[in-house]
């Protein structure tokens, strides 16, 4: 049954059917195997139930906060601060790209939005500094992976809703891995700049200049602390935190005089469009997840992995390999929705902390955003840099390998993930 459903899904995707319809068609075939009489009763129920979760309301609110941040000019202020902090180093614009992604990750939580917002602003100046278009686009796509790791994170909210894990603990657990991923890409950029002989541009900024830029970017820098502190200290739920962050960013834009009514409306329209796509995929994926659970596929998977549950690192490596390959051929939200209910019982048997598992799965799913042939961030980066998608697919692999190396380190050293939640959670 499972192989037939997979084949049906791939056929519909290759035929160009919208992803949620391909998932629903796959679910229909699954119901034909399990019990055709359940189709009319259970499919609508599970489709609606998959998105009828209050905590998921945080997703459109965080997306809206990121869109309002772009519309109000706060993104440019963050980039200005990043430029002063690292722009004077060799390969400065590449470092600015990564540091800007770290800053932007603290509000948006979406890698695709990060690639779109920063790519059009940073790829042209990187080319002027001597970067190849392929490396500039690849670094933009690669550094955008930091977005779903540093809180807030759409993927972490989804994982938490599926496993009843604390969103606050997941957000705290993502801070060190996200910064570590950023440092890895900065090291990669530094090596590229040294190998290509790129020269330094400009001198080290003075304290007064840095203070002025930090003050200008302060409204944007405060937003991540509102999100994390409010959730961790128990002041807000994730949904309330998303609403407060969106309101805060909107008020900042109005106070700075950069957010007009037309900009606000465009942000709402873009948020609605992206949220609709995500929720349709989530609802269709939830239907298949229920069907697989009803057919006891997770139990069968657990029985296959059971002989190795005394070796948690090996289990994590096996789960990561499956997630990596699945993410290459499936949209990331649907992959997360389908795999998490299957993997969580296995991880529990192996004694793996659910927070650690959440970070590993999130990073795995995020890496899929830059892997051919379905990597959404690669398509966006190619579009904003006016580069052929096939050329970028050929040159993206060093960035994929860098992210995979970080993933392996996080698997081998769980304290990198769990230390901060244990101290502050």
MOZIUR-V352184 format. One record per pair of residues at least 12 apart in sequence whose ideal C-beta (glycine too) atoms are under 6 Angstrom apart, sorted by the first residue. I is the first residue (numbers start at 1). J is the second residue. Records with the same first field share a line. If there is no record, write none. Layout:
I=J ; J
This chain:
1=33
5=26 ; 29 ; 30
8=26 ; 29
9=22 ; 26
12=25
19=281 ; 331
20=280 ; 281 ; 284
23=284 ; 285
24=284
27=287 ; 288 ; 291
30=291
34=295
43=287
46=286 ; 287 ; 290
47=283 ; 287
50=282 ; 283 ; 286
51=279 ; 282 ; 283
53=161
55=161 ; 238
56=161
57=239
58=157 ; 238 ; 239 ; 242
59=154
60=271 ; 275
61=242 ; 243 ; 246
62=109 ; 152 ; 242
63=271 ; 274
64=246 ; 271
65=107 ; 245 ; 246 ; 249
66=107 ; 108 ; 113
67=267 ; 270 ; 271
68=249 ; 250 ; 267
69=107 ; 249
70=117
71=259 ; 263 ; 267
72=253 ; 258 ; 259
73=258
74=220
75=117
77=216 ; 217 ; 220
78=103 ; 217 ; 220
79=100
80=213
81=213 ; 214 ; 217
82=96 ; 99 ; 100
83=96
84=205 ; 210 ; 213
86=99
88=202 ; 204
90=193 ; 198 ; 200
91=189 ; 190 ; 193 ; 198
92=201
93=125 ; 126 ; 129
94=139 ; 189
95=186
97=122 ; 139 ; 140 ; 143
98=143 ; 182 ; 185 ; 186
100=118
101=114 ; 143 ; 144 ; 146
102=146 ; 182
105=146 ; 147 ; 150
106=150 ; 224
107=223
109=152 ; 153 ; 154
110=147 ; 154
111=144 ; 145 ; 147 ; 148 ; 369 ; 377
112=376 ; 377 ; 380
114=144 ; 147
115=140 ; 141 ; 144 ; 377 ; 380 ; 381
116=380
119=140 ; 381 ; 384
120=384
123=136 ; 385
130=198
133=385 ; 387
134=395
137=381 ; 385 ; 387 ; 392
138=395 ; 396 ; 399
140=381
141=370 ; 377 ; 378 ; 381
142=185 ; 399
143=185
144=377
145=366 ; 403
146=178 ; 181 ; 182
148=366
149=174 ; 177 ; 178
150=174 ; 178
151=171 ; 174 ; 228
152=227
155=336 ; 362 ; 365
156=170 ; 362
158=336
159=340 ; 358
162=340
163=344 ; 354
165=354 ; 358
167=238
168=231 ; 232
169=355 ; 421 ; 425
170=355 ; 358
171=228
172=420 ; 421 ; 424 ; 425
173=355 ; 359 ; 417 ; 421
175=420
176=416 ; 420
177=359 ; 410
180=406
181=406
184=402 ; 406
188=402
219=252
223=245
226=245
227=241 ; 245
278=333
281=333 ; 334
282=333 ; 337
285=334 ; 337 ; 338
289=337 ; 338 ; 341
298=342 ; 345
301=342
302=345 ; 346
305=346
309=349 ; 350
312=350 ; 351 ; 352
315=350
316=360 ; 411
319=343
320=364
323=339 ; 364
324=364
327=365 ; 368
328=371
332=365 ; 368
335=365
336=365
355=421
356=414 ; 417 ; 418
359=417
363=407
367=403
370=396 ; 400
371=400
372=393
378=392 ; 396
